[in-house]
Amino acid sequence: MTEKDRLRDYRGKRDFARTREPEGRGAGPGEEPRFVVQIHDASTLHFDFRLQVDDVLKSWSVPKGPSDDPHDKRLAMPTEDHPLEYEEFEGVIPKGEYGGGTVIVWDHGTYEPLSHDRKGRPVDFDESIERGHATFRLRGSKLHGEYALTRFRGGQDGDREAWLLVKAGKGSRARAHGTPDPYRARSALTGRTLAQVAADGDEG
C-alpha cells in the first residue's frame, strides 16, 4: 500500500483550510523509527500512541494513557494512520473539525522493533502488527523500555478491534509510577500544559 493510500482516511476526515494539522507531504523515513504520545483534549480526553511503520504513523487511542507499570494493561483502540510530520503537531484543532480540541506532545523519541516468531527469528514489524502482536523498546524522554501491543477480540465495541498496551516486566528496574494527571502534564516539545496551549489559541 502506498503512502497516499495509507493516508486516505486521515485526509478525508480533515479540512486543511481550517486545521493546521499536517497534510503529510514532506517527511521521509529516518534512520531509526520514531514514536510519539500526544495528549488530546477533544470530546473525551485521551492519549494518542503512534509508532512509525515505514512512511506513516500507526496510531492507537489510549484512554488512560501508556503506563510504565507492568501491571497496568491499557486499552488501545486503533485509529487511522497519520503522517510522519504529526510527531511534532501541537496546538488547537478548531471546533467542528474532526478531533476538535487541544493537543500536546507528551513524549516522543525512537523505538527498536523486537517482534519475533515462536522460533525466535525476527519478524517484519508491519507484519507483526498485522498478526496482532508487536513488541518494541521505547527510547523517549518519559517512556523507556520494552512494551507490547496485543490485539484481542470480544471488546465492548462489538466488531471493532481492540488492543492492549502493556509494559514488559522483565528486566524493568525503573520505579513504576503510572501515568501523570494529563491536565498537569507538560509538553516534551515546549513545556506547556493543555491549558496553556488552549489559552494561546495556537493551531499548530
N, C-alpha and C positions, 0 to 999 in steps of 0.2 A: 504494500500500500504506500502511495507517495505521501510526502508531507502535506501537499494540498488536500488530498483526500482525508488524511488524518485530522485536519483542522476544519473540515467542512461543518461539523456540528458546532464547533466553537464560534466560527464566523457567522453562521446562520442565526445564532442567538443574540448577536450584538449589533448595535448601530454605532459604527465607529465615527460617525459625525457627532455623536453625543458623548460617548465614553472615550477616555484616553487609555483604555486597555490596549496593549499592543496587538496589531493585526497578525504579526508573525511572518514578516517578510525579510528579516535581516540576519538573524543569528544562525550560525552554523555550529555543529557539534564541536566541543573542545576535546582536549586530550583525555580528561577524566570526566565521567558522567556526574552531573550535578543533581542536587536535590534542594527543595525549598519547602518550608512550612509557613503558611500565611494564616493569620487570624482574620476572619471575615465576619464582620458585624452586619449581617443582612437581616432578612425577616427572622431568621434564627441564627444566633451567634454560633460559629463552629470554626474548626481549623481545617485548612486545605493542605493535604500532604501530596507533594508532587515529586516524582522521580523521572529524570531524563532517560528516555529509552530511544536511542537513535536521534531523530531530529525533532522530537516532541517531548512534552512533559506528561507522563501518565499521571492521572490525578484521582484522588480519593477525598471525600468529605469525611472528616473525623469529628463527630460532635463534641467529644470530651478532650480531643487533642491527643497527641502521642505522649507516652509516658516512659520514663527511664526505670520504672519499677517492673521487673519481670512478672509480677503477679497481676498486673493490670492488663486485661485483654480489651483493647479498644475497638469498637465497631468502626468500620471504614467502608463507606459507600462509594462505588466508582462513579466518576463524572466524566465529562468529555475531555479529550486530550487538549492540552494548552500549548501555545508556542513557547520556545525556549526563553524568549525575552520576558515571559511572565515572571521569571525568577526575581526580577527587580521591580515588579509593579507594586506600588504602594500609593494609596490615595483614596478618593471617594468616587465610587461608581454612582452616577446620577440616579435619583429616584425615578422609578418607572422602567429603568433598564434592567435587563437580566442580571440578577445578583446585586441589585442596587444596595449600597451600603459602604462601609469603611473597611479598608484592607491595610494591614501592616505585615511586613516580613518579619516573622518571629524568629526564624532560624534559616540558615542556608549554608551550603558547603558542597563537598563532594561525597561520593559513596563508592564502595567497592562491591561489585556483584559477587555473590558467594554460592549461587544456586548450583546444585549438582544432582546427579541421578542416584539410584539406590546403590550403584557400584562405586560411588564417589567421583565419578567423572564430571567435569564442568559441563553445565548446560547453558545455552544461549539465554540471556536474561529475558528477552522478549518472549521466548518460548516458555520459560518458567512461569511467567505471568499468565500466558495463555492456558497453561496447565493448571493454574490455580494455587501455586505455592512458590514464593520467591524469598530468598534470604539475601541480606546485604549488610555491609558495615558502613555506618554513617560517620562522617567526619565533619561535624558542624561546629558552630560556636557554642551551642547549647546541648545538642544531641550527639552522643558518641556511642560507638559500639555496635554490636550485631542486633539486627531486627529481622522480623519475618512478617510477610503478608500472606494470609491464607484465606482462600475462598471457601465459604460454606453455604449450605442450602437450608431451606426451611426458615428463612428470616421472616420478620414481621411484615416486610413489604411484599409478601407473596412471591411472584416470579422474579422480582428484581434481585439480582445477585448482590451478595454482601460479603465483606471480608473482615478479618481480624488483623489488627496491627499489634504486634507483641515484641517486647524487648527480650532478647535471649538472656537466660540467667547464667549460662556457662561462662566462667571466667570474668564475670562482671564484678569489679572491685569498687566501682564508684557507689557512693551512697545514693540510694534511690529516694527521690522526693516528688515524684509525680509531675503534674502539670501545674504551673502557676495560675493565679487568677488572671484570665485573659484581659480584663479591664485595667489591670495594673502592669501588665507585661509591656516591655519596651521593644521597639523595632531593632532588629540586628543591623539595619542599614542607617537609620537616622536617630535612634534613641527615643523616638516619640511614642506616645501611647495612642490607642484608638481615639480617645477624646481629643488629643492634641491634633491629630491628623484631621478629624472631623471639623474641629474649630477652624483650622486653616482653610477648609473648603478646597483642599488641593485634590485635583482629579488625576494625579499621577505625576 
